Amino acid sequence: MSIKKLDTIDADTLQSIPYEPLSFVVDDLLPQGLHLLAGAPKIGKSWLALWLCLQVARGEPLWNFATKSCEVLYLCLEDSFQRIQNRLFDLTEDAPPSLHFAVMAEQLHSGLVEQIEQFLKEHPATGLVIIDTLQRIRAVGSEANPYASDYRDIGVLKALADHHRIAILLIHHLRKLNDDDPMNMISGTTGLSGATDSNFVLRKSKRGENTATLYCTGRDIAYRELSLEFNNESHIWNLLSDSCEQTEQPNARIVFLLSALLREQSEISAPAKALLEKIDPAGVEGLTPNSLSHQIRKSVEALRNSGIIVSFRRSNGGRLICLKSADGVDDLAAKKIVTIDPVDRPAGGYAEGAR
């Protein structure tokens, strides 16, 4: 029996691959990938899901979080079109045609993936798919290993989200038993919550209250607790407070510093250490070359939105950060392009020159 060889990649090559940066449907809250929103029955999960769909389809903010306008598919499998119509009218008189609904779908291992892929083929601008609820697409069976079953089902949906670079949000339920950690209340085994990219739990302290907390945790988002209040007239969950609320976004300072640098020269390629000495010669920002490089990589999309194109390459054994102003002049002869290679640094300073 022949053994299939492992498909490996060395660390140096891996760091040189220019992967497309992670895209967010809702900034700082909902990136591409697979996510789960769990809450008790009738708590208002579907109202939150529908409003999320509307905001993303219209490209309008979700609370204080900017959204990326795209087409949206909402599989509301516990409702009828009439009920969805009533809810839409409760939320808005002007729903966009970029928001699509289905009230029936195949189950997970018997056609659902193919149905979603067909929809994505017909609507390539789709960035968000919501499935309400997860249980509606799962087959009923007596699994000997429920953890393996949960992990397998989530794995299929995660592969779908990753392959198409979209966000898929699963609406799910909580256990009846309370727990100090809200994430432990998600119904099912840890094969569900452990295999998703993010988990959100909507939880009230008392059933009759209009206030609730949305607990948010994930691989690509910061842990935060959003205090919400449901408005019975608008049917919208309003934001009362955010545990991560801050005056400046984490990448805002990097965008500011690099924008100032590129106003002086429209293009530069330099190792992180040399770049840091240019943007912070006095060392007041508290950055190191490693932390600067990390922040730039995490801010690629924010920088792109601010007119700065970022790429990375190797030169003479070193790794360069390449920055280019998207608003720079087209005449290369008129550009002041600076390249600082690791081997170019003489004893008296850095060598600069047009390349």
C-alpha positions in Angstrom: 0.0 0.0 0.0 1.5 3.3 -1.1 1.4 6.2 1.4 0.4 9.6 0.2 3.1 12.1 0.8 2.3 15.1 3.1 1.9 18.3 1.2 4.2 20.7 3.2 5.5 24.2 2.8 8.6 25.7 4.6 8.2 28.7 6.8 10.2 31.0 4.7 8.2 30.3 1.5 4.9 30.6 3.5 5.9 34.1 4.7 6.5 35.1 1.1 3.1 34.1 -0.3 1.0 37.3 -0.9 -2.3 36.0 0.4 -5.4 38.1 0.0 -6.2 39.9 3.3 -9.1 38.7 5.4 -12.3 40.5 4.3 -14.9 41.7 6.8 -18.7 41.8 6.0 -19.1 43.8 9.3 -15.9 45.5 10.4 -14.3 44.1 13.5 -17.3 41.7 14.0 -18.1 39.4 11.1 -15.2 38.4 8.8 -15.4 35.8 6.0 -15.7 32.3 7.3 -18.2 30.3 9.4 -20.0 31.8 12.4 -22.7 30.8 14.9 -25.3 33.0 16.6 -27.0 31.2 19.5 -29.8 32.3 21.7 -32.8 31.0 23.6 -36.0 30.4 21.6 -38.1 33.5 20.9 -35.4 35.8 22.3 -35.1 37.9 19.1 -32.4 36.1 17.2 -34.3 36.2 13.9 -35.0 39.9 14.3 -31.3 40.5 14.7 -30.5 38.3 11.8 -33.0 40.0 9.5 -31.7 43.5 10.5 -28.1 42.3 9.9 -29.2 41.2 6.4 -30.7 44.5 5.6 -27.8 46.6 6.9 -25.3 44.6 4.9 -27.4 44.5 1.7 -27.7 48.3 2.0 -24.1 48.9 3.0 -25.3 50.7 6.1 -23.6 50.5 9.6 -24.6 47.8 12.0 -24.5 49.8 15.2 -21.0 51.4 15.2 -19.6 48.9 12.8 -19.3 49.6 9.1 -20.5 47.0 6.7 -19.3 45.9 3.2 -22.2 46.2 0.8 -22.9 43.0 -0.9 -25.7 40.6 -1.9 -27.2 38.6 0.9 -29.0 35.2 1.1 -31.2 34.5 4.1 -32.4 30.9 4.5 -35.3 31.5 6.9 -36.3 27.9 7.2 -38.7 28.2 10.1 -40.8 30.9 8.5 -43.0 31.6 5.5 -42.6 34.3 2.9 -45.7 36.0 4.3 -44.1 36.2 7.8 -40.8 37.5 6.3 -42.8 40.1 4.4 -44.5 41.3 7.6 -41.2 41.5 9.4 -39.6 43.4 6.5 -42.3 45.9 6.6 -41.8 46.3 10.4 -38.2 47.1 9.7 -38.3 49.1 6.5 -40.5 50.3 3.6 -37.6 50.1 1.2 -35.9 46.7 1.2 -33.1 46.3 -1.4 -33.3 43.7 -4.3 -29.8 42.6 -3.2 -31.4 40.7 -0.3 -32.7 37.3 -1.2 -34.8 34.8 0.8 -35.6 31.1 0.8 -38.0 29.3 3.1 -37.2 25.8 1.9 -33.8 24.1 1.2 -32.2 20.7 1.0 -30.4 19.2 4.0 -26.7 19.5 4.6 -25.5 16.3 3.1 -28.2 15.9 0.5 -28.0 18.9 -1.8 -27.8 22.1 0.4 -24.2 22.9 -0.5 -25.0 22.5 -4.2 -28.0 24.8 -3.9 -25.9 27.5 -2.2 -23.1 27.1 -4.8 -25.7 27.5 -7.6 -27.0 30.7 -5.9 -23.4 32.0 -5.6 -22.8 31.3 -9.3 -25.9 33.2 -10.2 -25.2 36.0 -7.7 -21.4 36.4 -7.6 -21.6 39.6 -5.5 -22.9 37.6 -2.5 -20.9 38.1 0.6 -23.2 36.8 3.4 -25.4 33.7 3.8 -27.5 33.3 6.9 -29.0 29.9 7.8 -31.9 30.0 10.3 -31.7 27.5 11.9 -28.8 25.1 11.9 -31.0 22.3 13.1 -33.3 22.6 10.1 -30.5 21.5 7.7 -29.2 18.6 9.7 -30.5 15.1 9.3 -32.1 13.4 12.3 -30.2 10.3 13.3 -28.7 8.3 16.1 -25.0 9.1 15.9 -22.8 7.0 18.0 -20.3 9.9 18.2 -22.2 13.2 18.4 -18.9 15.2 18.6 -17.8 13.7 15.3 -21.2 14.4 13.7 -21.1 18.1 14.9 -17.5 18.6 13.7 -18.2 17.0 10.3 -21.3 19.1 9.7 -19.5 22.3 10.6 -16.5 21.3 8.6 -18.6 21.0 5.4 -20.1 24.5 5.9 -16.7 26.0 6.8 -15.1 24.6 3.7 -18.0 26.2 1.7 -17.4 29.6 3.3 -13.6 29.5 2.9 -13.7 28.3 -0.7 -16.0 31.2 -1.8 -14.5 33.7 0.7 -17.9 34.6 2.1 -19.4 34.8 5.6 -21.9 32.1 6.6 -23.8 32.7 9.9 -25.7 29.8 11.5 -28.6 30.6 13.8 -28.7 28.1 16.7 -30.1 27.5 20.2 -28.8 27.5 23.7 -29.0 24.8 26.3 -31.6 25.4 29.1 -28.9 25.0 31.8 -27.1 28.2 32.8 -23.3 28.5 32.8 -20.9 31.2 33.9 -19.4 31.0 30.4 -22.1 31.8 27.8 -20.2 29.9 25.1 -20.7 26.7 27.1 -24.5 27.2 26.7 -24.4 26.6 23.0 -26.5 23.5 22.2 -24.5 20.5 21.0 -21.0 19.4 21.6 -17.9 21.5 21.4 -17.5 20.1 17.9 -19.9 22.9 16.9 -18.5 25.9 18.7 -14.9 24.8 18.4 -14.9 24.4 14.6 -16.5 27.7 13.7 -14.4 30.9 13.2 -16.6 33.0 15.5 -19.4 32.4 18.1 -22.0 34.9 19.2 -24.4 34.3 22.1 -27.4 36.5 22.6 -28.5 36.2 26.3 -31.0 37.9 28.5 -30.7 37.9 32.3 -34.5 37.6 32.6 -36.9 36.4 30.0 -39.3 39.4 30.2 -36.6 42.0 29.9 -35.9 44.0 26.7 -32.2 44.1 27.3 -29.7 41.4 26.4 -25.9 40.9 26.0 -24.3 39.8 22.8 -21.2 37.9 23.7 -18.7 37.8 20.7 -15.6 35.7 20.4 -13.6 34.3 17.5 -10.3 33.6 15.8 -10.2 36.9 13.9 -12.1 39.3 16.2 -11.5 40.7 19.6 -13.7 39.4 22.5 -16.4 41.9 23.3 -19.7 42.1 25.0 -22.4 44.3 23.4 -25.2 45.5 25.6 -28.4 45.7 23.6 -32.0 46.8 24.0 -34.8 45.6 21.8 -37.2 48.4 20.6 -40.7 46.9 20.4 -41.7 49.6 17.9 -38.8 49.5 15.4 -38.1 45.8 16.1 -34.4 46.7 16.1 -31.8 45.7 18.7 -30.2 49.0 19.7 -26.6 49.2 21.0 -26.3 50.5 24.6 -22.6 49.9 25.2 -19.6 48.0 23.8 -16.9 46.6 26.1 -14.3 47.2 23.4 -15.4 50.7 22.8 -12.5 53.0 22.1 -11.8 56.4 20.6 -9.5 55.1 17.9 -9.6 52.0 15.8 -6.6 49.7 16.3 -5.3 50.3 12.8 -6.1 54.0 12.6 -2.7 55.1 13.9 -0.8 53.0 11.4 -3.0 54.4 8.6 -2.2 57.9 9.8 1.5 57.4 10.1 1.9 55.7 6.7 -0.3 58.2 5.0 1.9 61.0 6.3 5.0 59.2 5.0 3.5 58.7 1.5 2.6 62.3 1.2 6.4 62.9 1.1 7.2 60.1 -1.3 4.6 58.2 -3.3 6.3 54.8 -3.0 8.8 53.1 -0.7 10.2 49.6 -0.1 12.0 49.0 3.2 12.5 46.4 5.9 10.3 47.0 9.0 13.3 48.4 11.0 14.1 51.1 8.4 10.4 51.9 7.9 9.9 52.3 11.7 12.9 54.8 11.9 11.2 56.8 9.2 7.7 57.1 10.7 8.8 57.2 14.3 12.4 58.4 14.6 11.9 59.4 18.3 10.4 56.0 19.3 7.3 57.6 20.8 4.8 55.1 19.3 6.1 52.2 21.3 6.5 50.0 18.3 9.1 47.4 17.4 9.9 46.3 13.9 8.0 43.0 14.5 4.9 44.8 15.9 5.0 47.3 13.1 5.1 44.6 10.5 2.3 42.7 12.3 0.1 45.8 12.4 0.6 46.6 8.7 -0.3 43.0 7.8 -3.5 43.3 9.9 -4.3 46.7 8.4 -3.9 45.8 4.7 -7.6 46.4 3.9 -7.9 49.6 6.0 -4.7 50.9 4.2 -6.2 50.0 0.8 -9.3 51.9 1.7 -7.2 54.9 2.5 -5.4 54.7 -0.8 -2.3 52.8 0.2 -1.4 49.5 -1.5 0.7 47.1 0.6 2.8 44.2 -0.6 5.8 42.2 0.7 8.8 40.8 -1.0 12.3 39.4 -0.4 15.5 41.2 -1.4 19.1 40.2 -0.5 17.9 37.8 2.2 15.7 40.4 3.9 12.0 41.0 3.8 10.7 44.3 2.5 7.4 46.1 3.2 6.3 47.8 0.0 4.0 50.8 0.2 2.5 52.6 -2.7 0.1 55.5 -2.9 -2.8 54.7 -5.1 -3.1 58.5 -5.8 0.5 58.8 -7.0 1.4 60.3 -10.4 1.6 57.9 -13.3 4.9 59.3 -14.7 7.6 57.0 -13.1 10.2 59.6 -13.8 8.4 62.1 -11.7 7.9 59.7 -8.8 10.2 59.8 -5.8 10.5 56.0 -5.2 12.6 55.0 -2.3 13.9 51.5 -1.8 15.8 50.6 1.3 17.3 47.1 1.2 18.8 45.5 4.3 22.3 45.4 2.7 22.1 49.0 1.5 22.6 50.6 4.9 26.0 52.2 5.3 27.6 53.3 8.5 26.3 56.8 8.3 22.6 56.0 7.4 20.3 54.6 4.8 21.0 54.8 1.1 18.1 56.2 -0.8 17.6 56.3 -4.5 15.1 55.9 -7.3 14.8 52.4 -8.4 
